Structures are given as structure tokens and as C-alpha cells.
Amino acid sequence: MATQNKGLFITFEGPDGSGKSTHIKLLHNFLLSKGLSCICTREPGGTKVGERLRSILKDTELNRLLSIQTEVLLLQTARAQHVHEIIIPALNANKIVLCDRYADSSIAYQGVAHEVGKDIINKLNNFSTSGLMPNITILLDIPPKRGLKRADNRKPGEIKDRWEEQDVIFHQKVRKAFLDLAEEHPDRYRTISAIGAIEEVHQKIVNIIEKENIF
């Protein structure tokens, strides 16, 4: 099992179109401006191995050939490499790690919405991460229709990936799964409405981080 005695591990979770990528970059810049040692990474990806696996999962032609079992295992493979190559060494170096998606995304998307089962995903997550859990998970919550509209506006004319192309019911399941996780883990989850001006949402995130007394 992973031991985490140093650093601070913060993950960003939420449905598609909730603004995770935007807000993790804003928080990264904010923490750097405070003179803190901080890295920003993402899943799937974060390493050379992970980015290659991400390209497979994001390939709009190739990914339609993937079974749900293959999807699950590719994500877990990318996660295992990411945790052991990037996240754990950074935490051991007393850095703050900001991660765009992590193990909870597998629970929400594959475990619940794709009905693989939370127990199976929890066991795989525990194996691939060596039990490493975030200190804080920031959940950016948004209704699916609004989030998907944002995603469409962000990438006009582009073919949707294998998750974005799912119907609204699928994304409703994803959202509920994240909200359920927030109820199950109130010690680390901080839920914020992603509706509103970017500056307003960013300030709410900053307020959460400031309460952790890391400055």
C-alpha cells in the first residue's frame, strides 16, 4: 500500500463540461504565485505511457472497437503508471499534486454509468494506485445537459469521444455517481456548483484551499 506522509494530493472530478481543465490550471497558477511547489497532471495521461493510452481512448475511430473491459483496463494501466511514475514521487518530494480526474472517475463512468460494478472498479483502483487516495477532491457539479452544451461549444465541429457521445441518461448516471461519492466521502470531497462565471467558481476553489492552511 502507498504511504503518503508528505505533499498534498488534490483531485478534480466532475461530469463532462464542468470546467475541470480550466479550474485546475487556474489553481495551479494561483499556488505557484504563492511560491508553493506544485505540479498539474491529468488522467488518463500524465506520462508517456499514459498519453499513448489516452490517444487510443480518444481516437474516435479506434475507440469504437474497444470493449468496456478493454476501456476499464486501459484506464487502470494508465493510472498505475501515472501514480508510480509521477504522483508518488512528487508527493514524496513534498509537492502539491493537482490531478484532472483520478480513480473516482472510473467509479462514476465505468463502475456506475457503464454498469461494470463499483466493487470491481474499487478493487482495480486499489491495485493500480497501491491504495493512494487524494487528500482533497474538488467536485465541480453541473447538470448534464448544460455540461454537454458547454463541451459542444468548446469543440465545435469535432467528433465526440467515447464518453461525450453517450446519451443524457448516461451522463445523469455519472453525475449522480459523483454526488453519491461526495456523500460517502465527506472528509475529502468539496462540492462546488460549476454554474457561474469562471472567476466566481475559481474563488470558491481558492477559499476551499485556503482553509487547508497550506500557505
WOMO-V899662 format. One record per residue. RES is the residue in one letter. OMEGA is omega in whole degrees, 0 to 359 (999 if undefined). NEAR is the number of other C-alpha atoms within 12 Angstrom. D_CENTER is the distance of its C-alpha to the mean C-alpha in whole Angstrom. Layout:
BEGIN
[[RES & OMEGA & NEAR & D_CENTER] [RES & OMEGA & NEAR & D_CENTER]]
END
This chain:
BEGIN
[[M & 181 & 14 & 21] [A & 172 & 22 & 19] [T & 184 & 18 & 21] [Q & 183 & 26 & 19] [N & 183 & 17 & 22] [K & 175 & 19 & 21] [G & 179 & 27 & 19] [L & 185 & 36 & 16] [F & 182 & 39 & 12] [I & 178 & 39 & 10] [T & 175 & 42 & 6] [F & 179 & 46 & 5] [E & 177 & 47 & 4] [G & 179 & 46 & 7] [P & 176 & 45 & 9] [D & 179 & 45 & 10] [G & 182 & 32 & 12] [S & 176 & 39 & 11] [G & 182 & 37 & 11] [K & 183 & 41 & 8] [S & 179 & 30 & 9] [T & 188 & 24 & 13] [H & 176 & 36 & 12] [I & 177 & 36 & 10] [K & 178 & 26 & 13] [L & 179 & 25 & 15] [L & 178 & 39 & 15] [H & 180 & 34 & 15] [N & 179 & 21 & 18] [F & 181 & 26 & 19] [L & 177 & 26 & 19] [L & 180 & 20 & 21] [S & 178 & 13 & 23] [K & 178 & 15 & 24] [G & 181 & 14 & 25] [L & 177 & 20 & 22] [S & 191 & 24 & 21] [C & 173 & 31 & 17] [I & 180 & 34 & 15] [C & 183 & 35 & 12] [T & 185 & 34 & 10] [R & 173 & 34 & 7] [E & 348 & 41 & 6] [P & 181 & 37 & 9] [G & 177 & 35 & 11] [G & 178 & 31 & 12] [T & 177 & 24 & 15] [K & 178 & 17 & 18] [V & 182 & 25 & 18] [G & 180 & 30 & 14] [E & 176 & 25 & 15] [R & 177 & 21 & 18] [L & 176 & 31 & 16] [R & 181 & 30 & 14] [S & 176 & 23 & 17] [I & 182 & 26 & 18] [L & 181 & 33 & 15] [K & 179 & 29 & 16] [D & 189 & 21 & 19] [T & 176 & 20 & 21] [E & 183 & 15 & 24] [L & 187 & 17 & 23] [N & 177 & 23 & 20] [R & 177 & 19 & 22] [L & 186 & 16 & 24] [L & 173 & 19 & 21] [S & 178 & 17 & 22] [I & 177 & 24 & 19] [Q & 178 & 20 & 20] [T & 178 & 19 & 19] [E & 181 & 31 & 16] [V & 186 & 34 & 15] [L & 175 & 26 & 17] [L & 178 & 33 & 16] [L & 180 & 42 & 12] [Q & 177 & 39 & 13] [T & 177 & 30 & 15] [A & 181 & 37 & 13] [R & 181 & 46 & 11] [A & 179 & 35 & 14] [Q & 181 & 30 & 16] [H & 182 & 37 & 13] [V & 188 & 42 & 13] [H & 179 & 27 & 17] [E & 188 & 22 & 18] [I & 192 & 33 & 15] [I & 182 & 44 & 14] [I & 177 & 34 & 17] [P & 179 & 25 & 19] [A & 178 & 28 & 18] [L & 179 & 31 & 18] [N & 176 & 22 & 21] [A & 177 & 19 & 22] [N & 178 & 21 & 21] [K & 170 & 29 & 19] [I & 179 & 37 & 16] [V & 174 & 44 & 12] [L & 184 & 44 & 10] [C & 177 & 43 & 6] [D & 186 & 40 & 4] [R & 178 & 41 & 1] [Y & 188 & 44 & 4] [A & 181 & 45 & 7] [D & 177 & 46 & 7] [S & 178 & 41 & 6] [S & 177 & 45 & 9] [I & 185 & 39 & 11] [A & 186 & 39 & 10] [Y & 184 & 39 & 11] [Q & 183 & 38 & 13] [G & 185 & 31 & 15] [V & 187 & 30 & 16] [A & 178 & 29 & 16] [H & 172 & 30 & 17] [E & 173 & 22 & 19] [V & 180 & 24 & 19] [G & 182 & 22 & 19] [K & 182 & 26 & 17] [D & 179 & 17 & 19] [I & 181 & 21 & 19] [I & 178 & 31 & 15] [N & 179 & 27 & 15] [K & 179 & 19 & 18] [L & 177 & 30 & 16] [N & 181 & 33 & 13] [N & 179 & 26 & 16] [F & 185 & 24 & 18] [S & 182 & 30 & 15] [T & 188 & 34 & 14] [S & 175 & 25 & 18] [G & 182 & 22 & 16] [L & 179 & 30 & 14] [M & 178 & 34 & 12] [P & 170 & 36 & 11] [N & 182 & 28 & 14] [I & 172 & 31 & 12] [T & 178 & 40 & 9] [I & 180 & 47 & 9] [L & 175 & 45 & 9] [L & 188 & 41 & 10] [D & 178 & 36 & 13] [I & 176 & 34 & 15] [P & 185 & 28 & 17] [P & 182 & 30 & 16] [K & 180 & 23 & 20] [R & 179 & 24 & 19] [G & 180 & 30 & 15] [L & 177 & 31 & 17] [K & 176 & 20 & 20] [R & 181 & 22 & 18] [A & 178 & 28 & 16] [D & 180 & 20 & 19] [N & 181 & 14 & 21] [R & 184 & 19 & 18] [K & 183 & 15 & 19] [P & 177 & 12 & 23] [G & 181 & 9 & 25] [E & 176 & 15 & 22] [I & 182 & 17 & 22] [K & 177 & 25 & 18] [D & 189 & 23 & 16] [R & 177 & 29 & 16] [W & 180 & 32 & 14] [E & 183 & 30 & 15] [E & 178 & 21 & 18] [Q & 183 & 21 & 18] [D & 184 & 19 & 20] [V & 180 & 22 & 20] [I & 177 & 19 & 20] [F & 183 & 28 & 17] [H & 173 & 34 & 15] [Q & 177 & 29 & 17] [K & 178 & 27 & 16] [V & 181 & 38 & 13] [R & 180 & 38 & 13] [K & 179 & 26 & 15] [A & 178 & 33 & 13] [F & 179 & 42 & 11] [L & 176 & 33 & 14] [D & 178 & 22 & 16] [L & 179 & 30 & 13] [A & 178 & 27 & 14] [E & 181 & 16 & 17] [E & 185 & 14 & 17] [H & 182 & 21 & 16] [P & 180 & 18 & 17] [D & 182 & 16 & 18] [R & 182 & 25 & 14] [Y & 172 & 30 & 13] [R & 186 & 35 & 14] [T & 181 & 32 & 14] [I & 173 & 32 & 15] [S & 180 & 26 & 16] [A & 178 & 35 & 15] [I & 180 & 22 & 18] [G & 181 & 18 & 20] [A & 180 & 14 & 21] [I & 182 & 23 & 19] [E & 180 & 17 & 21] [E & 180 & 17 & 21] [V & 178 & 30 & 17] [H & 181 & 31 & 17] [Q & 177 & 20 & 20] [K & 178 & 27 & 18] [I & 178 & 37 & 15] [V & 179 & 28 & 18] [N & 179 & 19 & 20] [I & 183 & 24 & 18] [I & 180 & 28 & 17] [E & 178 & 16 & 21] [K & 181 & 13 & 22] [E & 177 & 16 & 20] [N & 180 & 10 & 23] [I & 183 & 21 & 22] [F & 999 & 17 & 24]]
END
